Amino acid sequence: MFHSKHSHFVNGITINVRNLADLRPFYETILGFEVITETNHSVRYEIGQSNHFLTLNEVINGREPLLSEAGLFYVGILLPSITDLADLLVQMTDFEIPVNGGEQSVCMSLFFEDPEGNAYKFYVDHDMDYWVYDNENVKLDIEAINVPRLLTNVSEQTWQGIPKGTKIGNLSLKTIRMSEVESYYLRYFGLELSAYLDQFSLYMSSNQYHHHLAVNQWLSSTKRVMNNVTYGLALIDYYYPETTHIDVKGPDGLHFRFNFIEVV
């Protein structure tokens, strides 16, 4: 429903990395992503069997982004069930990966980073009947996860790699001032305001999802430059068949490519 051909959403992420060989055990052994294609300096993973993709591109002597520069806040990976989330928590604990967690009316999430600091949110959605609204906007107040309760959902098989039904659920970006980007994001991506957290962030969705895309200025104020050689987020693939645009770079410099990946 929220990630079908009738919605607008992110279905591919490309990240520039410093050392691909050092990162691959994290993505393949710990998380269990499936390799689709690879070269000497890149690897492409399918996220579940959703035709959503994550590409790691090794850049030799690349550019270090400024701490205040627009870029990736986190990639939101939507898991099929709470059992998957519980199994993932056990897996990360077994490998001594630091994990934070949070629960909102819309979802339960685990947050962590890869060895180069690229951030991820793995989450499961709650049933829409439990979503809390303030007028027409979903409320995103966050509380700590009840870990003992979550762990009651652990399976006998434990974590077996990325489940088949996994997909990119949402994407959160660091941007520049809201006054400079709000009209751009609401104009070019087929999205509407969907949730409210504070005046320094913007949450947008299609088909009444809690959010497909979010941007914030909490830690950033500077435009992204030289996406192709800068470490971190390099390219966002986005599904929006109604648009005539192929590529866009907005006021914050982040690079979007439209309708390159087929939706199945």
N, C-alpha and C positions, 0 to 999 in steps of 0.2 A: 504493500500500500504506500509506504513512505519513500520507498526506493525503487519504484516501478517506472515504466515508461511514461507515466502520467505525472511524475514528480520531477523536480530539478535538484541536483545533488552532485557532490564530489564523488568520482569513481576512480581516481588515480592520483598518486602522490609521487613526485620524484625528489629525492633528497641527495644533495652533494655531500660526500663523506671524505674523511681524510685517509682512512686506512680500511679498505674493504675486508681484507683478510682478518683483521681483528674483530670486525663487527659480525661476520657471518655466523660464528657460533651462537651469538646472542639471538639472532633472528631464526636460525635454522635448528639449533640444538635445544635452546631453552624455550623459545616461542613456538617453534615447529612450523614456520612458513614453508610452503612448497615452492621450489625454484621452477620457474617457467622457462626462462632463457638466461644465459650468462655470457659475458665476454671476459677478457683479462681485467677489465676495470669497471664492470657493472654487473648487477644481478637484478632480475625482475622476479618478484614474488606475486602469486595470486593470493588474494585474501579470501580464504574459503574457496567456494566454487561459484562465486558471485559475479565473476568477470570484473572485479575491482582489483586494482594492482598497486603495489608498492615497489618502486625502483630505487635502488641505491647506486649512485654514480660516483666512482672514485675520481677526485680531482687532485692532481699532483701540483703542489705549490699554489694552492688556491687562495682566495681572498677570505680573510677572517671578517665576519660581520661585526659592526659596532654593537655593543650591548643594547643601545637605544634604537636599533634598526628594526624596521618591520620584518616579519618573518613568521616562522612557525611558533604557535603557542602549544598546541598539541593536535595529534591526529586521533579522532575518536573512532575506535573499532567496536562495532556492535556485535556482541556474541548472541547466539541463539537462545541460551537458557541460563538461569541462575546457577545451575550445576556447573556449567562451563566456567563461570566467573569464580566459583568456589574452588574448582580444580586448578584454575590459573593461579589463584592466591597461594595454594599449597606449592605449586611448581616454582613460583618466584621465591617463596620462602626457602625451599630446598636448595635453590641456587644462590641464596643470600643476596637477592636483588632488593634494594630498598623500595618499598611500596607505600603510597598514601591511598586513602580511600575516602569516599564521600557518598552520601545518599540524599537524593532529592525526591520530590513527589513523582518526578518523571522517570527516574532511573537510579541504578546503583552502579558505582564506578570505582575502578582501581587506576591509580596514576603512577607511572614510572618512566624512566628515561633509558635510552640505549647508552652504551659506553661513551658516545660522543655528545651526549646531552640532548638528543632529539626526543621530544616528549610524546607520550602516548596516554590515551585514556581508553581502557577496555571497559565496556559497560554492558548492562542489560536494561532494557526498558521495562518499566512497570506498565501494567494495564492502564489504558487511558482513563478508566473509571476512577483511578486514584490520583490523576493529575490535578494539581491545585492551581486555580486561576485567580488573577486580580483583574477584574473586568475581562478584557479579551486576551490578556497576556498570561502565559504560563509563568508561575512563580518558580524561581530557581534557587530559593534558599537551600543551603546545604548543611547537612549534619554529619557527624561521624558515623561510620558503618558499625553495626553491631557484629563484630567479627565472629564471636561464638555462634551466633544465629546463622551467619552466612556459611560457616563451616559445617553445619548440619546437612548442607546440600552436596557435600563432596561425594563423588561417585567411587565405586570400587576400582574402576579402571584408572582413576586420576587423569591428569592432563595427557592427552594423546596428540598434541599439536593443534593447529588452528582448525576448529570445526568447519564442516562443509558450508553451513549456513551463515558464516561470518561475512561481514561487509564493512566498508567505511560508512559509519553512521552519521558522523558530522566532522567538521573541521573547524578548529579555533585558531585564529591568526592574531599576531601582533601587528598593529597598524599605526597610523599617525593620528592626528587630532580628529575626533568624531566629526567636527564641523567640516572637515575637508573630504571625508570619505562616505558619509552617510548616504547622500543622494546617489553617489556612484554605485554603491552596493545594492541599493534598492531599485536602481534603474536597469542594470545590465544582467541580472542573474535570475530574474523571474521569481523573486522571493518577496515575502511580506514580513513585517515585524511580527515576531511570535512570542517573545518573552522579554522580561525586563529584569535587570539586576542592578545597574547603576548608570549614571550619566556618561561613564567612560567606556561603555561596551554596547554592542549592538548584536542582537540575536535574531536570525531570520530563518524562514522555512517556507516550504510549499506543502500543500495538502494537509495543513494543520498539524504538522509534526512540531515537537518542542523546539528543535532547531536543526537545520542542515548546515548552516554556516554561521560562525560568530567571529566578530572582530573586537579587539579591545586596545586601549591605549595605556593600560596599567603600567607597562614597563617600556614603552616605546614611543618615539616621537619623530624618528628619522626615516626618510624614504629608502626603500630597498634599491640597491644598484647592482649591476653586473650579476644577475641571477645565475647565469650559466657557469660562473667560476667561483661564486661565493658559497662557503660551506653552510649547510642547513637546507632549508626549503628552496627548491629550484623551480618547480613547475607544479601546477595544480590542474588536473584534468576534471572537467566539469560537464555534466549532461544538461543541456538546455536546447532541445531540438528546434524551438521556435525562433531562436536567434539567427541572424545572418553573420554574426561575428565568428571569426576563427580563433584569433588570439587577442587578448586584451592585457594591458598593464595600466592599472588605475593610478590615482594620486599617490598611493603608498608604494608603487613600484612592483608589486607582487604580480607574477605572471600566471595567467589562466589560459588554458587551451580548451576550446569548446568542441564537444561531440566527436572526439578522436577515438574514444573507447565505446564500443557497442554495448547497449543495455540489453540483457537477455532476460 
